[in-house]
Every structure is written in structure tokens, then in C-alpha cells.
Amino acid sequence: MVNTAIVANVIGVLLVLLGSFMFTSLFFSLCYESGDAVAIVKASLTTILIGALIWVWTRNASKKIGRKEGFLIVALGWLSVCAFGSLPYYLSGVTPEFTNAVFESVSGMTTTGATILKDIEVIPKGILFWRSLTQWLGGMGIIVLTVALFPLLGIGGVELFVAEAPGPTSDKIHPRIKETAKRLWLIYVGITIFLCPLLYFSGMSFYDAINHALTTMATGGFSTKNTSIAHFDSPLIEYIIIFFMLLSSINYSVIYFGLKGKLKKVWSSDELKIYIFVVIFLIVVIGSSMHQISNIPLEESFRMTAFQIISIITTTGFVTADYTSWAPVFTFLFFALFFVGGCAGSTSGGIKIIRHLVLFKNSFLELERLLHPKALIRVKIDNKIVSPRILTHILVFVILYMLLFFVGSITMAVILSDFEQPILSAMGAAASSLGNIGPSIAELGPTNTFYDVPHTGKWVLIFLMILGRLELFTILILLTPFYWKGN
């Protein structure tokens, strides 16, 4: 049986944390006198009060979290924070429709970056900061933060951490889960603090700098400007964000080893080497082509190309140019990048480089196995043998991912039948939501919003965004009958 009391207890803690973070938006509301202070206070106190009541009511629950409880906590935890995270939008009147409020909240918490807001620059400053903060919290995962604090509550969180951790990675920076979670958050917070003044001294206002620092580190892509990063028209700002988008999409274990000076461990990462090679290759090929077919100067061509490629492959979603207005072949290439993603163990979404690498290596070695059927030929990553169980897990993940994309595309094509390009818009929306990318193609491209998508379609995309953020299995396992049977 699932220990529902401890599930409720942890969700209560999550809501108290969420409400506390929500309250920080009041500072910007009061500073800029943006008129959203009352809504923020109401949303924050409501979230904290309900969370506290749940926690007190279940305070005597058993503190042991098993695998079943871990999956249920992560799934219901994300659903809860997304639901309560919509309160500031709804109570302030920024999104008076409940569906739109939930869509914006889910897009933030899952670091997708798709928005229904048509004019971002008129949104009250407090709400806009909350919008950025949701991405920052979702980037590393509020669940991981909770794991770091669990020892204070007497709760063991190893199963919770396993259920939440993004991507197939066995790297450990500390044998104790709580210490790993703490180190991850220290790196995350530290780099965010470092990035903020860099953006400020590069020409952003303090408010813009802190918002973009939050959403860059989360590889989320929410901006305070309608035209995203293009608004600032600053090569320096673009180069800074390019670097930090790329950094944020690297496995945080690798970043940790790099900060500790263990460069051998950094360069021994097969995933990192392939990732950097793919990014550089794409920038050189597409940048050179853009320079040849247009009158854009060489430096600007490569900068614009690098920004868009890294923004999409890291699933950040910032924009400096409309890549759908380039040659059709480039639109196709960018759409293909929707299915790549960054490194496992990072804040980026998508399928992840490591899965592609394992599948490619296994497929290549399968040809050798045909020639030498009796030979024991194993897939190795970082000079370590990949177990058959991991190979199966990755294969199933990719099959399920593509199946969900296919079903999502068909569903959205029916819903978007009134669009001029329903099929392309549907495929782009499904791939973008499942990969937590944000900007799409066709009529939902980087210069458009998701406002015109019917409410039914928005709920489909909400489901895909949460599925993608939680790596499919955490949600799908709850829909199976065997999860609810036995011990």
C-alpha cells in the first residue's frame, strides 16, 4: 500500500516553500508600485496556509519514503506547485481565464517558456518576477531543494531524489543524497548570483538582469521583453547568455568536478565531448550557410546562428531572430533540434545527448555483432559498460517519447484545424511542449504566443509539458494498474 500520509506531508512542505518564494515577488511589486501587491499577498498566504494545514494534519505520518511514494510525491508535487503557482496570475487579473493561468504556471515550472501573454511589457513587475522565479525553481527542481531540507524534518529522501533527477546518469558528487542535493543547489544559486551583475554591467537594468539570470540558469527562456533578447540589441549580452545557456545545459556533476579542479573527470565525459562537437558543428555549418546566402556580416551571422542553435538545443527558448523566416531547410533543422536536448543531469529538457549517444553506439555495435554473433560486444560510456537494463530503459524512453509526440501531434492537429497550417503548428507545439523548449514553428513560432490555441489544446500541451519535465516514466507509471497493486 502507498503511504498517502507521507505523500500529503511532503506536498504540504512543498506548498509552504512555494508560498514563501512567492512572497518575494512582493518586493518588486512595492518597489515599482505595479499594483499587484494584494494579489501576490493573497496568493502567497493561501499557498502557505493550505500547505501548513496539510503538513500539521499529517505531521505524525511515517517518515519513510519508498519508491512508490517517491514517484507519487514527485508527480503530485509538481501538479500541486503548478496549480498553486497559477494563483498570482489569476488573482491579479493578468490571466483572468483559469486555463491560461495554469498554462503560464506549468510553462514556467517545467521551464518550457511557451506563453499566452501577448504584451509582456505591460504585466505588473511583481507578477513578471514571479513568472521568472517559477522557471528558476523548476530548473533544478523544487523537489531537489526539498530533499536538501528533508533531514531537518526527519524524512529520508533518496527515492524522491531518484524519481526527480533528470536524465539517465549515475554520476555522484557525494555518496549521501542530501549532500548531493545541497551541492547542486549551491552551484545553481552561485552561478545565478554571478550571472546577474554580468548582465547588469552589460547594459540591462537591475530588474531585467535578475529576471534573465533566473530564466537563463533554468534554461527556461521567459523574458521581460516582448521581443526577448533581441530587445537589447547588444552583442555582449547575447554572448554572455550564449555561454550561460550552454553551461546550464551541461551535467551539473561535470560542472561540480570542473569547479573542484578535477579536469580529467570533466574531459572524460563522452556526453560532454559529443555535445560540444555537435553544437560547434551546427554553428559552423548553419552560420557559414547564412553568411553565404544573405548579406549579414560574418560575425553577426555566426552570433545569430549560435544564439538560436544553443537556445533550442539547450531548450531555453530565448530569441534574437525568427529562425522560421530563414530558408525552409533551416526551419527543418531547428525542428530536428527539438528532439535533441542538452546533457543529462542539467536543467535542460529534451531527449538528452546521452540517450542519443547510447542508442547510436548500440546501433553501430549491432552491425559488428551480426558479423561476430558469438562475440561479447558491450556498449561503453566513459569507459564503463552500459548494462542491458539501462539500454532497455533508454530504448523504451525514446520509443515512448516519439509515440507521445505522434499522438500529441495528431490530437493537436484536430484541435488546431482552424489554423492556416494546422499540421505544422500541431507538430511544432507537441514537440516543443514535450521537449520543454518554448518557441515552436509555423503559427506558433518564436514571434507568436500560444494565446490563440483553444483551451482543450492548452490542456493537452500542459500534460505534455509535465510529462517531458518529469522524464515520462514518473507520470506514466502512475497510470499503470501494477503501481497500485501489492507492496
MIBA-274386 format. One record per residue: x, y, z of N, C-alpha, C in turn; residue in one letter. Coordinates in pm, whole numbers, plus 50000, padded with zeros to 5 digits. Layout:
! residues N
XYZXYZXYZa;...
***
This chain:
! residues 487
500834988050000500005000050000500875012650000m;500395022849932501125035549928500855043350057v;501905048650115501775056550238501305070650200n;499995072350189499445085150143499685096350242t;499845092950369500065103350470501385110550448a;502455103050420503755109450397503745117050265i;502985112050167502855119150040502235132950064v;501145133250139500495145850172501405154750255a;502155148850347503055156350433504115163850353n;504725156850257505765163050174505165173850085v;503985171250030503345181349945503025193850027i;502655191950154502435203350242503695211650257g;504835205050275506125212150284506415219550155v;506175213050042506395219249912505585232149897l;504325231649938503465243349923503905254750014l;504355251450135504875261850224506105268550162v;507005260350105508185265950037507775274549918l;506825269449839506375276749721505775290249761l;504925290249860504315302649905505335312449958g;506375307450023507435316150075508205322649960s;508535314849859509185320549741508265330549671f;506985327449665506015336149601505995349949669m;506175349949799506115362249877507245371949838f;508365366649786509485375349748509125384649633t;508105380849555507675389349444507105402649494s;506675402849621506095415049679507095426549680l;508375423249695509435433549696509415441749568f;509345434849454509355441849326508035449049300f;506955443149350505645449649336505625463049409s;506185463249530506205475649608507215485649554l;508365480649510509405489549457508915497049333c;508225489949246507785495949120506325500649125y;505695498949245504295503149263503435498449145e;503545485449117502905479848998501455475549020s;500955476949143499545474449168499145459849183g;500115450949198499795436749211500125431249350d;500395440049446500805435849580499735427549650a;498475431949642497395424949710497245410749655v;497295409349524497155396149461498295386949504a;499505392349511500655384249550500535379749695i;500125388849784499965385349925498875374749941v;497745376549873496655366749881497115353049832k;497795352849718498255340049661499275333449752a;500195341349805501245335949892500675330350021s;499835338250088499275333850216498355321750198l;497595321550089496725310050062497555297350046t;498645298349969499515286749944500185282150073t;500715291450152501385288050277500395281950376i;499215287950389498215283150485497765269050452l;497425266550326496985253050287498105242950306i;499325246650267500475237850285500715234750432g;500635245050517500865243150660499795234250722a;498545236150682497455227850734497655213250697l;498065210750572498305196950528499465190950607i;500515198950626501695193950698501365190750843w;500635199750910500255197451051499355185251062v;498415184050970497455173050973498145159550959w;499265159150885499955146350859501315145750928t;501535154051029502865155051090503295142051159r;502345133651198502685121151266502835109351171n;502855112251041502985101550941504355095150947a;504435082750905505725075950895506635083650800s;507895085450841508815093650763509525085950652k;509215073350638509895065350536509255067150400k;510095070250300509615071850162510185060450078i;509305052150025509715041549935509625046149790g;509885037049698509875040749557508485045149512r;507465038049559506105041749519505745055749568k;506075058249694505805071549749506615082249677e;507845078849640508695088449570508095092949438g;507645083349358507025086749230505755094949249f;504935091049347503675097949369503915112149421l;504905113849508505225127149561505685136449449i;506565131349365507085139749257505965143749161v;505145134149123504045136949029503035146749090a;502515143249208501525151949272502145164949320l;503435164349356504125176549398504195186649285g;504565182049166504635191149052503265196249012w;502275187549017500915191948986500445202449086l;500805200549212500385209949316501065223549301s;502385223549279503085236349268502665243749141v;502365236149036501885242548913500505248848935c;499635241649007498285246749032498335259249119a;499055258549231499125270049321499985281249263f;500925277549177501755287649111500965296449015g;499775291948978498925299748888498135310548960s;498085310049093497265319449170497635334149147l;498925337749146499255351849122498735356948988p;498815348848884498305352948753496785354948759y;496125345548822494665345548824494105356548914y;494645357849035494115367649130494435382049090l;495525384049015495885397648972495125402048849s;494465392448783493735395748661494595395748537g;495875392248551496765391548434496255381048336v;495815369748389495195359248307493885355448376t;492825362748348491545360348416490925346748387p;491395340148282490895326748250491765316348320e;491135307248392491865297448472492825289048389f;492355284748271493205276448184494495283648146t;494385296448112495565304148074496515305948192n;495945307848312496775309348431497565296548459a;496895285148447497565272348469498615269848361v;498285273048236499235271148126500515279148152f;500385291748191501555300148215502365294848333e;501665290048435502345284548552503095271648518s;502435262648447503065249948408504245252448315v;504085261848222505165265248130506375270548206s;506105277848315507195282948397507855271948479g;507065264648554507605254248642508335243248565m;507885240248445508555229948365509675235648280t;509915248648293510945256148217510735255048066t;509475253948025509185253247882509335266947817t;508705276947874508855290447820507815294347717g;506865285547687505755289347600504845298647678a;504305308747614503495318447687502205321647614t;501205325747692499945330347634499855345547643i;500855352047701500845366547719501225373547590l;500355382247541500605389147414501495401447431k;501345408447543502155420347569502795418947707d;503985413447709504675410447835505045423247910i;505365433747836505905445847899504885453747978e;503595450547966502575457548045502205449548170v;502775437748187502485429348304503105435748428i;502395436248541502945441848664504285435348702p;505175443448757506545438748783506595427048881k;505745427148981505755416149077505365403049013g;504335403148931503875391048861504935386448762i;505565395948695506585392448596507795385948663l;508135390948784509235384648858508845370548901f;507595368848947507135355448985507215346048866w;506885351148750506935343248626508365338148602r;509345346648622510745342548605511175333048716s;510705335848838511095327648952510565313348940l;509385311848880508845298248861509785289848776t;510395296148676511345288648593512595285048671q;513065294448752514275291848830514045280448929w;512875280448993512545269649087512385256449013l;511755256848898511545244648821512815239448757g;513785248448734515015244448664515735233148733g;516125235248856516785224448929515765215348996m;514575220449017513515212149076513315215349222g;512145220349252511845223449392511875210749476i;511685199249410511765186549482513175184349535i;514195187449451515585185549492515905194849609v;515385207049607515565216249717514965210349845l;513815204349831513155198449946513965186850002t;514565178949914515415167849958516565173250044v;517105184750004518215190650079517765194750219a;516475198150235515955202650363515305191450444l;515095179950382514375168950449515005164450581f;516355164050592516935159650719516425167650839p;516105180450816515565188650925514195183850968l;513505176950878512145172150907512145157350945l;513335151250943513425137150977512935127950867g;512985132650742512485124750630513655120350541i;513695107550505514705102750412514215104850270g;515055110650183514555114450051515215107949932g;515905096549950516635090649839515705086749724v;514575080849754513665076649647513055088749576e;512845099249651512315111449592513325117449496l;514585117549535515635123049450515775114949322f;515695101749334515795093049217514655095749119v;513465097649171512295100049086512365113549017a;512995123349081513035136849027514225139348935e;515365132648961516605135448889516415134248739a;516815144548662516595144448517517645136648440p;517215127148359518125120348269518815108248330g;519315099148245519975087048291521425089648325p;521735092348449523115094848487523405088448622t;524555082348633524935075848759526015083448832s;526425095048780527465102948844527005107648982d;527875106349079527565111049213528665120549259k;528255131949314529255141249366529395139549516i;528515131649575528605128449717527765115949742h;528265106749828527515094349850526175096349919p;525985107549988524735110050057523845119149972r;522595114949954521665121949867521465136349909i;521285138750039521035152350085522215161550055k;523445156150065524625164250036524725167149886e;524345157249804524315159249660523335170449624t;522135169849680521125179949653521605193749696a;522235194549811522735207449860523805213049767k;524725204449724525795209149635525235213749500r;524245206349449523615210449323523005224249336l;522295226549447521635239549465522655250649492w;523745247649558524785257749581525395262249448l;525665252549360526195255949228525175264349151i;523945260049154522855266649083522685281049130y;522605282749261522445296149319523685304649292v;524855298749310526105306149292526275311649151g;526005303349051526165307948913525105318448879i;523895316848934522845326848911523265340448966t;523815340349088524285352749151525415358949070i;526275350649014527395355548933526905361548801f;525875355548742525365360048612524645373348621l;523925375648729523095387648741523895400648724c;524985402748798525765415148776526415415848639p;526755404248581527325404348446526335410548348l;525075406548356524055412048268523785426748300l;523825430148428523585444048468524655453348412y;525915449648428527005458248380527175457448227f;526425448348165526455447548018525385456047953s;524525462148036523545471447979522105469148020g;521815458248090520455455848136520185463948263m;518905467148287518535472748416518645461748521s;518665465648649518775455448755517615445748747f;516415450848723515225442448717515335432448601y;515725437348484515875428448369516995418348392d;518075422848456519225414148479518865402448570a;518165405248680517835394448773516825384848711i;515875390048634514895381248568515565372248466n;516445377848384517085369848280518145360548338h;518735364148451519665354948517518915342648565a;517725344948622516915333748671516495324448558l;516035330148448515495321748340516595315948251t;517765322148249518895316348174519425304048245t;519635305148376520155293748451519175281948452m;517885285148441516875274448438516705268648299a;517415274248200517195271248057515695271748029t;515075282748076513625284248066513185293247953g;513795305247942513505313747827512475324547846g;511825325447963510915336647986511725349647988f;511215359747921511885372747916510935383447967s;511475394948002510665406348043510305415147924t;510735411147805510515419247685509735411247580k;508925418247504508125411647400508995404947294n;510115411247262510995405847158512165397947217t;512035394047344513035385947410514405392947410s;515475385747391516815391347399517095400947284i;516355399547175516535408747061516265423247101a;515465425247206515125438747252516365446847288h;517365440247346518525447347398519525451047289f;519475444147175520335447247061521795449047105d;522275439247182523625440247238524385427147214s;525425427547131526225415447110526825410047239p;527235419147330527845414647456526845406647539l;525625411747551524595404547626524305390947561i;524265390747430523995378147360525095367947385e;526365372347381527465363047405527445357747549y;527125366447644527045362047783525965351547800i;524795354147743523685344647757523965331747682i;524635332747566525035320547493525875311647582i;526875317547648527775309747734527025303247850f;526175310847916525495305548034524365295947999f;523745297647882522785287547837523495274247818m;524655274847754525425262547728525895256447860l;526375264847951526855259948080525735253148157l;524535259148154523415253748230522905240548174s;523235237748049522765225347987523765213948000s;524855216448074525865206148100525545199148231i;525825186248237525605178448359526215185548479n;525425187748582525915195248699526995187748775y;527065174748761528175167248819529485171048751s;529425172848619530615177048543531025191148584v;530035200048599530335213748643530985213548782i;530455205148869531005204049005532465199649000y;532765189248921534135184648911535045195348851f;534495203148756535275214048697535595224648799g;534625228148883534855238248988535845233249093l;535895220049112536845214149208538225212149147k;538375215649017539665214348951539965200248902g;538975191548904539175177748856538885177148706k;539805183048629539575184548485539585171248411l;540305161248464540305148148399538905142048396k;538175144048505536805138848510535905146448414k;536215159248395535425167348302535625162348160v;536875161048119537175157247981536955142447954w;536735134648059536455120348037534985117848008s;534175128448012532745127047986532485126047836s;532105114247790531785112347648530625121147605d;529635122447693528465130647662528855145147637e;529705150547723530125164547709530875166747578l;531795157547546532585159047423531705158647298k;530785149247294529865148347180528975160647173i;528505165147288527625176847295528315189247238y;529515191847285530255203547237530545202347087i;530895190347042531165188246900529935191046815f;528775185946858527525187946783527195202846775v;527315209846886526995224146889527905232046796v;529215229546805530165236746720529935233446573i;529715220746543529475216546404528265223646346f;527175224046422525945230546373526155245446354l;526875251846445527115266146434527935269246309i;528965261246285529835263646168529065261446039v;528325250546031527605247245907526495257345879v;525615259745978524485268845955524945283345948i;525915286946032526445300646028527085303945895g;527875294745843528525296845713527475297945602s;526475289345608525415289645507524645302745512s;524335307445633523615320045648524415331745591m;525715331345614526575342045562526625341945410h;526615329945353526705328545208525435332945136q;524265329945196523005332545126522395345945163i;523015353345254522485366345294523595376745294s;523235388945319524215399745326524625402845469n;524325393745560524655395845700526165394345720i;526815403545793528265402445820528595389345888p;529845384845871530265371645919530055370046070l;530515379846149530395378846295528945378246338e;528125386946281526715387246317526005374346276e;526385368946161525785356546113526065345146210s;527335344046254527685333246346527085335546484f;527025347946529526445350946661524945347746662r;524255352046557522825349646548522535334646540m;523335327746459523165313246445523475306046575t;524585309846638524995303346763523935305346871a;523385317446878522385320246980521165311346961f;520645310746840519425303046816519645288046831q;520785283146784521065268746797521185264846943i;521955272647020522155269347161520865271347239i;520095281547204518815283847271517865272047252s;517845266247132516945255047105517485241947160i;518755239147139519305226247181519375225247333i;519525236747401519505236647548518095237547601t;517125238847513515695240147543515405252847625t;516205263247604515985275847675514845283647610t;514985286547481513895293147410513985308147399g;515125314247438515315328447413515365330747262f;515075343147220515025346247077515785359047046v;516595358646941517185370846886516815372346739t;516255361746681515855362046540514775351546517a;513965353546417512915344046382513485333646286d;513905322246341514535311946258513555305846157y;512255307446181511275302046085511185310545959t;511785322645962511795331345844513035329045758s;513945320545806515125317245728514725307145620w;515695301845550515395291945445514665279945505a;513745273645430512975262245482513835251045540p;515015248845480515885238245531516345241245672v;516535254145704516945257745839515805255545939f;514585258545895513425255945981513345241146014t;513595232745914513575218245936514675214146034f;515875219946020516985216646109516685220746253l;516095232546269515755237046404514665228146464f;513725223946382512685214846431513315201646475f;514315196846401515015184546439515705186146574a;516185198446603516855200946731515895199946849l;514595200846822513605199346929513735185646996f;514315175946925514385162246975515775158647028f;516635168547043517995165747089518125167747239v;518075180347282518195183247424519625184547468g;519825188847594521155190647650521655177847714g;522485179447817523065168047886522155163347999c;522245150548031521535145348147522085151848273a;521225153348375521685159348499521845174348491g;521205180648390521245195148377519815200448387s;519655213548370518315219348377517595218848243t;518255214148138517645213948006516675202247992s;515805203247891514835192547866515245184247746g;514235178747676514515170947557514905156547587g;515245149247483515615135247498516945133547570i;517855142747552519185143147612520225136247523k;521395142447518522505137647436522925123447473i;522945120347602523445107247645522605096047588i;521295098047577520425087647521520725085647373r;520895096847302521245095747160522585088547143h;523525091847229524855085847219524805070847244l;524095066647346523975052447377523285044947264v;522185050647212521465044147102522325043046977l;523085053746947523945053546829525035042946845f;525685042746960526745032946983526215018746975k;525065016447036524495003047036524084998846895n;523535008146818523145005046680524365001946595s;525435009446615526665007046539527274993546576f;527294990546707527874977846751527014965946709l;525724968346688524834957546643525264952346507e;525794961146424526314956846294527514947746311l;528364951046411529524942446438529074929046496e;528014929246575527514916746633526984907446525r;526474912946416525994904646305527134896946240l;528314903146238529494896446181530114886646279l;530004889946408530624881446511529564877946616h;528624869446581527484866446670527864860346804p;529034853946812529444847646938530284856947025k;530664868146972531494877547049530654885247148a;531254888547264530574896547366530984911147344l;530134918347277530424932247242529494941347323i;530054949347412529254957347503529404972247473r;528354979647499528384994247484529055000347606v;529985009647578530685016347688530505031447678k;530255037647791530205052247804531145056147915i;532045065247889533065069347987533855057248036d;534125047947942534885035747971534175026448070n;532885028448086532105019648174531045012548090k;530854999748117529884991848042528474996248078i;527674998447975526265001947996525484988948010v;524784987348122524084974848149522904973148053s;522534960548026521374957847939520104964747989p;519954965748121518764972248177518704987048136r;519854993748140519895007948101519615009247952i;520175000247872519915000447728518424999047699l;517784989747768516334987847750515565000247795t;515975005647907515305017647961515375029147860h;516535031247801516725042247706515905039747579i;515935027247531515175023847410513675026047432l;513175021547546511755023347578511425038147590v;512315045747654512085060147670511925066947534f;512855064247443512825070647312511575066547234v;511205053547241510005048847172508775055847228i;508665056547361507525063147424507505078047391l;508685084147388508795098447357508245101247218y;508685093347120508235095446983506755091846967m;506295081847041504875078147036504015089447092l;504445095347203503705106547262503715118547170l;504845120847103504915131747007503925129346893f;503875116946844502975113446734501515115346774f;501145109746888499755110946936499415125446967v;500375132547031500165146647061499975155046936g;500745151946832500655159446707499295157346640s;498845144846638497535141846577496415148846655i;496485147946787495475154346871495435169346850t;496615175546847496685189946830496275194146689m;496545185646589496145188846452494625189746441a;493935180846512492475181346515491995194046586v;492635197246698492225208946776492525221946702i;493655222246628494075234446557493595234546412l;492495227946384492015226646246491685240246182s;491415250346264491105263646211492355271746176d;493525266846215494765273846182495055272346032f;495835281645978496215280745836497165269145811e;498015266045909498945254845897498755245446017q;497645238546023497335230646143498315219446171p;498795212646067499685201146089501045205546139i;501645215446071502955220346115502875226746253l;501825234546276501645240946407501475230446515s;500715219846484500465209146581501745201346612a;502495197946510503755190546531504735198946611m;504825211746578505735220546650505335222246795g;504025224046819503545225946956503785213347040a;503515201646983503705189047056505175186747088a;506055188646989507485186547010508055196747107a;507635209347095508125219947182507695217647326s;506455213547347505945211447483506575199147547s;506655188347473507235176047526508715177847557l;509405185947476510825188447499511105200247589g;510035206947638510175218747725511025229547661n;510725232647535511535241947457510965256047455i;509675257447428509025270547426508605274847289g;509495281747213509115285847078508925273846988p;508055275246890507725263946804507965267846658s;507135262646569507235265946427505845269446375i;505785273146247504525276746180503855288246255a;502575286846289501825297746350502055299046501e;502915290546556503285291446696504795293246709l;505375300246611506815302446606507315312046711g;508595315546706509235323846810508685337946821p;507975342846719507395356246725505915355946763t;505395344146791503975342646826503825337546969n;502605337947021502305332147151501305320747134t;500995314047244500055302947242498645307347282f;498415320347282497135325647329495965320347246y;496145319347115495045315347026494785300347023d;495615292447092495355278047100494095275947185v;493115268347138491895265647217492235259547353p;491345261447451491605256447586491865241447589h;491155233947507491385219447502492835216547461t;493315223847362494695222147317495695226047424g;495375236447500496275240647607496415229947714k;495305223047746495395212347845496205200447793w;496105197847662496945187347602498415191147615v;498735203647585500125208247593500615208747738l;499725212147831500075211847974500505197748014i;499725187947970500045173948001501405170047941f;501655174247817502925171047752504095177947821l;503905190447864504975197747932505385190748062m;504385186548139504685179748266505305166148240i;504805158848141505405145948104506875147648069l;507165157547985508545159847942509445163948057g;508955172448145509775177148257510115165748352r;509185156548371509405145548465509865132748395l;510405134448274511035123248202510075111448179e;508825114248151507805104648109507425094548216l;508375086548262508065074948346507405078648478f;507825089948537507295093748668505785095548665t;505285100648553503835102348537503185089548485i;503775083848382503165072148317503035060248410l;503985058748504503925047248594502705047648683i;502215059848711501025061348795499755057048722l;499835056048590498675052248510498595037248487l;499545029748544499565015248526498885008348643t;498174997248619497474990348730498434984148831p;499634979648785500544972848878501164982348980f;501134995748952501655005149051500815004749178y;499515002949161498575003749274498314990349339w;498974979849289498784966549346499964962549435k;499694955149537500744949449621501524960049696g;502724955749743503574964649822504554972049734n;
***
